[in-house]
Amino acid sequence: MKKLLGIVVLGLLLSTNVHSGSTTGSGDLKLSRGVLSGFIKYLDFNAIHNKTLGAHQRGTPGMFSVSQTGSVYGYSYCPIGEQCRPSPSVSLNSCRERTDENCYIFARGRKIVWNKVNYKISRKATSSEIERILEELGFYGNTTTTKKIEKKEPKKVEKKKEKPKKVVKKYELKGERSIALSWEGYEDLIAGTVEFDETDYRGTLNLPLPNNDGTCDGTYSLQEGGKGTWQIACTNNMGAAGTLKWIKDGGVTGTGRDHNDKKVKFTVSKKS
């Protein structure tokens, strides 16, 4: 991890500009809780990005990128006292190393550029204010748009026999399975059970941490071809996100990173 962060900073100092038209994101996007936490850290001037750089462990925002599903992120920053020339490639490569998805630029400096909103967040903005701004811009939370429907007088029509509607049975799967999880920072393998509630290949999960460290709640989304994404947020302010591979009614393996860029791997047992 130390080597990776060193490469990110060095690449930011030496890389050249890339044309923004091919890297800036657009389209519908919802950020996961883990990505929200990463974005808040990216904007925090006092956040420690790289402990190996001594006096240069803090810096100003460079560029922030996210994956297509909003579940994985990467960013670059400029260490205090350095003159940097921001490049999209540093932030994008940091994001791509954690996922098989495409990654795109979400913010340049303190300005959100996804969908060309060009909204600049103040340096005085608190974490809750940043979360509210993202909600208002439609990038976080459950935002919906309602349309006013005008009432019209019903027309008199001859009643016809309605054909019975075809009932399509949706895919559902609920249960509990064994999970073995390794989380960088925990010396021992975390073994236990995971509860899941899955509908139409999207589900929720709950996982207790050892040593009474709390519990983790999360969501996952399964896609065609045996791939998917996952993210969890824990009661001890930890969280992680990444990608997974699965076989229908079979075992699941996943990899990712937590908010502190530590590796997380897990294996869920096959259906008994």
Sine and cosine of phi, psi and omega as CSV:
sin_phi,cos_phi,sin_psi,cos_psi,sin_omega,cos_omega
0.00,0.00,-0.66,0.75,0.00,-1.00
-0.88,0.48,-0.66,0.75,0.01,-1.00
-0.90,0.45,-0.66,0.75,-0.01,-1.00
-0.88,0.47,-0.72,0.69,-0.01,-1.00
-0.91,0.42,-0.58,0.81,0.05,-1.00
-0.90,0.44,-0.63,0.77,0.02,-1.00
-0.91,0.42,-0.64,0.77,-0.01,-1.00
-0.86,0.50,-0.74,0.68,-0.03,-1.00
-0.93,0.38,-0.71,0.70,-0.01,-1.00
-0.88,0.47,-0.65,0.76,0.01,-1.00
-0.90,0.44,-0.57,0.82,0.01,-1.00
-0.91,0.41,-0.60,0.80,-0.04,-1.00
-0.96,0.29,-0.51,0.86,-0.16,-0.99
-0.95,-0.30,-0.29,0.96,-0.14,-0.99
-0.97,0.24,0.26,-0.96,0.02,-1.00
-0.97,-0.26,0.25,-0.97,-0.04,-1.00
-0.94,0.35,0.53,-0.85,0.11,-0.99
-0.88,-0.47,0.60,-0.80,-0.04,-1.00
-0.87,0.50,0.81,-0.59,-0.14,-0.99
-0.93,0.36,-0.38,0.93,-0.08,-1.00
-0.88,0.48,-0.48,0.88,-0.08,-1.00
-1.00,-0.10,-0.08,1.00,-0.09,-1.00
-0.86,-0.51,-0.33,0.95,-0.03,-1.00
-0.96,0.28,0.71,-0.71,-0.06,-1.00
-0.98,0.20,0.41,-0.91,0.07,-1.00
-0.45,-0.89,0.32,-0.95,0.00,-1.00
0.97,-0.22,-0.02,-1.00,0.01,-1.00
-0.91,0.41,0.68,-0.73,-0.03,-1.00
-0.48,-0.88,0.76,-0.65,0.12,-0.99
-0.82,-0.57,0.86,-0.51,-0.02,-1.00
-0.99,0.17,0.67,-0.74,0.08,-1.00
-0.96,0.27,0.19,-0.98,0.02,-1.00
-0.88,0.47,-0.63,0.78,0.01,-1.00
-0.90,0.43,-0.64,0.76,0.02,-1.00
-0.93,0.36,-0.61,0.80,0.07,-1.00
-0.85,0.53,-0.72,0.69,0.01,-1.00
-0.88,0.47,-0.65,0.76,0.03,-1.00
-0.90,0.43,-0.61,0.80,0.00,-1.00
-0.93,0.37,-0.64,0.77,0.04,-1.00
-0.89,0.45,-0.67,0.74,0.05,-1.00
-0.90,0.44,-0.66,0.75,0.01,-1.00
-0.85,0.53,-0.62,0.79,-0.03,-1.00
-0.99,0.13,-0.25,0.97,-0.10,-1.00
-0.99,0.16,0.92,-0.40,-0.02,-1.00
-0.89,0.45,-0.48,0.88,-0.05,-1.00
-1.00,-0.03,0.01,1.00,-0.01,-1.00
-0.94,0.35,0.57,-0.82,0.05,-1.00
-1.00,-0.03,0.92,-0.40,-0.04,-1.00
-1.00,-0.07,-0.57,0.82,-0.08,-1.00
-0.52,-0.85,0.98,-0.20,-0.06,-1.00
-0.92,0.40,-0.33,0.94,-0.06,-1.00
-0.97,0.23,-0.15,0.99,-0.10,-1.00
-0.99,-0.13,0.16,0.99,0.08,-1.00
0.85,0.52,-0.87,-0.49,-0.05,-1.00
-0.90,0.43,-0.31,0.95,-0.03,-1.00
-0.99,-0.12,0.46,0.89,-0.06,-1.00
-0.98,0.18,-0.23,0.97,0.06,-1.00
-0.91,-0.41,0.31,-0.95,-0.02,-1.00
-0.12,-0.99,-0.05,-1.00,-0.01,-1.00
-0.99,-0.17,0.46,-0.89,-0.04,-1.00
-0.87,0.50,0.67,-0.74,0.09,-1.00
-0.98,-0.21,-0.99,0.11,0.09,-1.00
-0.61,-0.79,0.53,-0.85,-0.04,-1.00
-0.83,-0.56,0.80,-0.61,-0.02,-1.00
-0.85,-0.53,0.42,-0.91,0.02,-1.00
-0.69,-0.73,0.34,-0.94,0.05,-1.00
-0.99,0.17,0.17,-0.99,-0.06,-1.00
-0.85,0.53,-0.60,0.80,-0.04,-1.00
-1.00,0.03,-0.06,1.00,0.01,-1.00
0.97,0.24,0.30,0.95,-0.08,-1.00
-0.98,-0.22,-0.23,0.97,-0.04,-1.00
-0.72,-0.69,0.55,-0.83,-0.02,-1.00
-0.66,-0.75,0.21,-0.98,0.13,-0.99
-0.40,-0.92,0.41,-0.91,0.01,-1.00
-0.43,-0.90,0.23,-0.97,0.10,-1.00
-0.81,-0.58,0.35,-0.94,0.02,-1.00
-0.51,-0.86,0.28,-0.96,-0.01,-1.00
-0.94,-0.34,0.90,-0.43,-0.02,-1.00
-0.86,0.51,0.49,-0.87,0.02,-1.00
-0.84,0.55,0.72,-0.70,0.05,-1.00
1.00,0.02,-0.12,0.99,-0.01,-1.00
-0.98,-0.20,0.44,-0.90,0.13,-0.99
-0.96,-0.28,0.91,-0.41,-0.13,-0.99
-0.93,-0.38,0.45,-0.89,0.05,-1.00
-0.88,-0.48,1.00,-0.08,-0.12,-0.99
-0.84,0.55,0.65,-0.76,0.04,-1.00
-0.73,-0.69,0.74,-0.67,0.01,-1.00
-0.86,0.51,-0.50,0.86,-0.12,-0.99
-0.88,0.48,-0.56,0.83,-0.02,-1.00
-0.91,0.42,-0.77,0.64,0.01,-1.00
-0.91,0.43,-0.69,0.73,-0.03,-1.00
-0.90,0.43,-0.67,0.74,0.01,-1.00
-0.90,0.43,-0.60,0.80,0.05,-1.00
-0.88,0.47,-0.60,0.80,0.03,-1.00
-0.96,0.27,-0.70,0.72,-0.09,-1.00
-0.92,0.39,-0.43,0.90,0.00,-1.00
-0.93,0.37,-0.24,0.97,-0.06,-1.00
-0.95,-0.30,-0.01,1.00,-0.08,-1.00
-0.42,-0.91,0.34,-0.94,0.10,-1.00
-1.00,0.00,-0.09,1.00,-0.04,-1.00
-0.98,0.18,0.25,-0.97,0.15,-0.99
-0.97,0.23,0.55,-0.84,0.02,-1.00
-0.87,-0.50,0.54,-0.84,-0.03,-1.00
-0.66,-0.75,0.39,-0.92,-0.01,-1.00
-0.95,0.32,0.78,-0.63,0.05,-1.00
-0.98,-0.20,-0.59,0.81,-0.03,-1.00
-0.58,-0.82,0.57,-0.82,0.11,-0.99
-0.89,-0.46,0.89,-0.45,-0.14,-0.99
0.89,0.45,-0.81,-0.58,0.03,-1.00
-0.98,-0.20,0.15,0.99,-0.07,-1.00
-0.97,-0.23,0.83,-0.55,0.09,-1.00
-0.97,0.23,0.84,-0.55,-0.08,-1.00
-0.90,-0.43,-0.06,1.00,0.03,-1.00
-0.85,0.52,0.70,-0.71,-0.05,-1.00
0.84,0.55,0.37,0.93,0.04,-1.00
0.85,0.53,0.57,0.82,0.02,-1.00
-0.95,0.31,-0.49,0.87,0.06,-1.00
0.78,0.63,0.77,0.64,0.02,-1.00
-0.98,-0.18,0.86,-0.51,-0.02,-1.00
-0.99,-0.10,0.81,-0.59,-0.01,-1.00
-1.00,-0.01,0.77,-0.64,-0.02,-1.00
-0.90,0.43,0.53,-0.85,0.06,-1.00
-0.92,0.40,-0.34,0.94,-0.01,-1.00
-1.00,0.06,-0.08,1.00,-0.05,-1.00
-0.91,0.41,0.73,-0.69,0.05,-1.00
-0.99,0.12,0.13,-0.99,0.01,-1.00
-0.87,0.49,-0.68,0.73,0.00,-1.00
-0.92,0.39,-0.57,0.82,0.03,-1.00
-0.93,0.36,-0.63,0.78,0.05,-1.00
-0.89,0.45,-0.68,0.73,0.04,-1.00
-0.87,0.49,-0.68,0.73,0.01,-1.00
-0.90,0.44,-0.66,0.75,0.01,-1.00
-0.87,0.49,-0.69,0.72,0.00,-1.00
-0.90,0.43,-0.60,0.80,0.05,-1.00
-0.91,0.42,-0.70,0.72,-0.02,-1.00
-0.91,0.40,-0.53,0.84,0.04,-1.00
-0.99,0.15,-0.12,0.99,0.04,-1.00
1.00,0.05,0.21,0.98,-0.04,-1.00
-0.99,-0.10,-0.07,1.00,-0.04,-1.00
-0.48,-0.88,0.53,-0.85,0.03,-1.00
0.99,0.12,-0.14,-0.99,-0.02,-1.00
-0.96,-0.27,1.00,0.01,0.03,-1.00
-0.98,-0.18,0.72,-0.69,0.00,-1.00
-0.77,-0.64,0.43,-0.90,0.05,-1.00
-0.90,-0.43,0.81,-0.59,0.00,-1.00
-0.95,-0.32,0.61,-0.79,0.02,-1.00
-0.94,-0.35,0.63,-0.78,0.03,-1.00
-0.97,0.23,0.80,-0.59,-0.03,-1.00
-0.96,-0.26,0.84,-0.54,0.00,-1.00
-0.99,0.16,0.67,-0.74,0.02,-1.00
-0.99,0.15,0.71,-0.70,0.04,-1.00
-0.84,-0.54,0.54,-0.84,0.03,-1.00
-0.92,0.39,0.77,-0.64,-0.01,-1.00
-0.92,0.39,0.66,-0.75,0.05,-1.00
-0.99,0.14,0.58,-0.82,0.04,-1.00
-0.98,0.18,0.90,-0.44,-0.01,-1.00
-0.77,-0.64,0.40,-0.92,0.02,-1.00
-0.96,0.26,0.78,-0.63,-0.02,-1.00
-0.93,0.36,0.71,-0.71,0.05,-1.00
-0.88,-0.48,0.48,-0.88,0.03,-1.00
-0.93,0.37,0.80,-0.60,0.00,-1.00
-0.99,0.15,0.69,-0.73,0.07,-1.00
-0.97,0.25,0.63,-0.77,0.01,-1.00
-0.87,0.49,0.72,-0.69,-0.01,-1.00
-0.96,0.29,0.64,-0.77,0.02,-1.00
-0.97,0.24,0.84,-0.54,-0.02,-1.00
-1.00,-0.01,0.85,-0.53,0.02,-1.00
-0.97,-0.24,0.89,-0.46,-0.03,-1.00
-0.98,0.22,0.86,-0.51,0.00,-1.00
-0.98,0.18,0.45,-0.90,0.02,-1.00
-0.97,0.25,0.79,-0.62,0.06,-1.00
-0.64,-0.77,0.55,-0.84,0.02,-1.00
-0.44,-0.90,0.84,-0.55,0.02,-1.00
-0.78,-0.63,0.45,-0.89,0.06,-1.00
0.34,-0.94,-0.31,-0.95,-0.04,-1.00
-0.59,-0.80,0.72,-0.69,0.01,-1.00
-0.69,-0.72,0.29,-0.96,0.03,-1.00
-0.98,0.22,0.57,-0.82,0.01,-1.00
-0.69,-0.73,0.64,-0.77,0.11,-0.99
-0.86,-0.51,0.84,-0.54,-0.14,-0.99
-0.75,-0.66,0.73,-0.68,0.11,-0.99
-0.93,-0.37,0.79,-0.61,-0.06,-1.00
-0.79,-0.61,0.90,-0.44,-0.02,-1.00
-0.82,0.58,0.83,-0.55,-0.09,-1.00
0.88,-0.47,-0.45,0.90,0.12,-0.99
-0.99,-0.14,0.81,-0.59,-0.05,-1.00
-0.93,0.37,-0.65,0.76,-0.07,-1.00
-0.99,-0.13,0.39,-0.92,0.09,-1.00
-0.93,0.38,0.72,-0.69,0.01,-1.00
-1.00,0.05,0.92,-0.40,-0.01,-1.00
-0.89,-0.46,0.66,-0.75,0.01,-1.00
-0.01,-1.00,-0.48,-0.88,0.02,-1.00
-0.83,-0.56,0.45,-0.89,0.04,-1.00
-0.81,-0.59,0.78,-0.62,0.07,-1.00
-1.00,-0.02,0.67,-0.75,-0.01,-1.00
-0.68,-0.73,0.51,-0.86,0.01,-1.00
-0.68,-0.73,0.97,-0.26,-0.21,-0.98
-0.89,-0.46,0.79,-0.61,0.05,-1.00
-0.73,-0.69,0.81,-0.59,-0.01,-1.00
0.78,0.62,0.68,0.74,0.10,-1.00
0.91,0.41,0.35,0.94,0.16,-0.99
-0.78,-0.62,0.72,-0.70,-0.10,-1.00
-0.50,-0.87,0.04,-1.00,0.04,-1.00
-0.84,-0.54,0.38,-0.93,0.01,-1.00
-0.58,-0.82,0.37,-0.93,0.01,-1.00
-0.68,-0.74,0.75,-0.66,-0.10,-0.99
-0.66,-0.75,0.84,-0.55,0.06,-1.00
-0.99,0.15,0.62,-0.78,0.06,-1.00
-1.00,-0.06,0.44,-0.90,0.00,-1.00
-0.96,0.28,0.16,-0.99,0.07,-1.00
0.86,0.51,0.45,0.89,-0.01,-1.00
0.83,0.56,0.57,0.82,0.01,-1.00
-0.98,0.20,-0.10,0.99,0.03,-1.00
0.88,-0.48,-0.28,-0.96,0.00,-1.00
-0.78,-0.62,0.34,-0.94,0.01,-1.00
-0.83,-0.55,0.76,-0.65,0.10,-0.99
-0.93,-0.37,0.57,-0.82,-0.02,-1.00
-0.35,-0.94,-0.04,-1.00,0.02,-1.00
-0.71,-0.71,0.35,-0.94,0.09,-1.00
-0.54,-0.84,0.40,-0.92,-0.02,-1.00
-0.72,-0.70,0.83,-0.56,-0.01,-1.00
-0.99,-0.14,0.63,-0.78,-0.05,-1.00
-0.83,-0.55,0.18,-0.98,0.05,-1.00
-0.91,0.41,0.50,-0.87,0.03,-1.00
1.00,0.02,0.17,0.98,0.08,-1.00
0.98,0.20,0.39,0.92,0.01,-1.00
-0.84,-0.54,0.23,-0.97,0.02,-1.00
-0.10,-0.99,-0.06,-1.00,0.03,-1.00
-0.76,-0.65,0.37,-0.93,0.01,-1.00
-0.54,-0.84,0.35,-0.94,0.09,-1.00
-0.38,-0.93,0.58,-0.82,0.02,-1.00
-0.70,-0.71,0.50,-0.87,0.11,-0.99
-0.77,-0.63,0.74,-0.67,-0.12,-0.99
-0.93,-0.36,0.37,-0.93,-0.05,-1.00
-0.94,0.34,-0.25,0.97,0.03,-1.00
-0.99,-0.12,0.41,0.91,0.04,-1.00
0.93,0.36,0.22,0.98,0.12,-0.99
-1.00,-0.04,0.27,-0.96,0.03,-1.00
-0.15,-0.99,0.29,-0.96,-0.01,-1.00
-0.39,-0.92,0.27,-0.96,0.03,-1.00
-0.43,-0.90,0.36,-0.93,0.02,-1.00
0.08,-1.00,-0.43,-0.90,-0.05,-1.00
-0.88,-0.48,0.30,-0.95,0.01,-1.00
-0.61,-0.79,0.31,-0.95,0.09,-1.00
-0.82,-0.58,0.65,-0.76,-0.09,-1.00
-0.56,-0.83,0.36,-0.93,0.13,-0.99
-0.83,-0.56,0.76,-0.66,-0.08,-1.00
-0.80,0.60,0.78,-0.62,-0.06,-1.00
0.86,0.50,0.35,0.94,-0.01,-1.00
-0.83,-0.56,-0.33,-0.94,-0.04,-1.00
-0.97,0.23,0.25,-0.97,-0.03,-1.00
-0.68,-0.73,0.68,-0.73,0.13,-0.99
-0.82,-0.57,0.59,-0.81,-0.03,-1.00
-0.63,-0.78,0.47,-0.88,0.07,-1.00
-0.67,-0.74,0.42,-0.91,0.03,-1.00
0.02,-1.00,-0.28,-0.96,-0.02,-1.00
-0.68,-0.73,0.50,-0.87,0.07,-1.00
-1.00,-0.05,-0.08,-1.00,-0.07,-1.00
-0.89,0.46,-0.38,0.92,0.01,-1.00
-0.98,-0.18,0.31,0.95,0.05,-1.00
0.92,0.40,0.43,0.90,0.07,-1.00
-1.00,-0.02,0.56,-0.83,-0.08,-1.00
-0.95,0.30,0.63,-0.78,0.09,-1.00
-0.75,-0.66,0.79,-0.61,0.06,-1.00
-0.74,-0.67,0.54,-0.84,0.04,-1.00
-0.49,-0.87,0.35,-0.94,0.08,-1.00
-0.70,-0.71,0.79,-0.62,0.05,-1.00
-0.96,-0.28,0.71,-0.70,-0.07,-1.00
-0.91,0.40,0.34,-0.94,0.04,-1.00
-0.95,0.32,0.35,-0.94,0.03,-1.00
-0.92,0.40,0.77,-0.64,-0.05,-1.00
-0.99,0.17,0.00,0.00,0.00,0.00
